[in-house]
Amino acid sequence: SDTEFWDKMQAEWEEMARRNWISENQETPGHVTISTIEKGYYFHTDNPFKDWPGAFEEGLKKMKEGDLPVTILYLEAAILQEPNDAEAWQFLGTTQAENENEQAAIVALQR
C-alpha cells in the first residue's frame, strides 16, 4: 500500500541520515561529499551481539530464517571480532543487498 511504501522510504531516509550518507550542506543535490567507500563500512553502534560467541554461525541461522536485520547485526558482530573474515564480509554484503541497503552492500562486498 502507499502508506507502507512511504513508511519504508522514511525509515531508509532516517537510516541514511544516521549513517551520514547524506549531508545537508551538499553543494550538488544527490552528491555525497565523501563516498562510503572512502569512509568504510558503518557498523551499528548499539549492536547487542558485538561480543556474542559464535556470532557468524548465529547470523547464518537467522539468514536461513529470513530475519535480515538480525542477520546483519550478527554478521557485523562477527566482523568486529574477526575483521579479516572474507566469508563474513561476503555474507554481510549479500544480506545488505537483500535488505535493499545497496551502499552498505557495496562497501561490504568490496572488503
Secondary structure, DSSP 8 states (H G I E B T S, - for coil): -HHHHHHHHHHHHHHHHHTT-S-TT-SSTT--SS-HHHH-----TT-TTTT-TTHHHHHHHHHHHT-HHHHHHHHHHHHHHSTT-HHHHHHHHHHHHHTT-HHHHHHHHH-
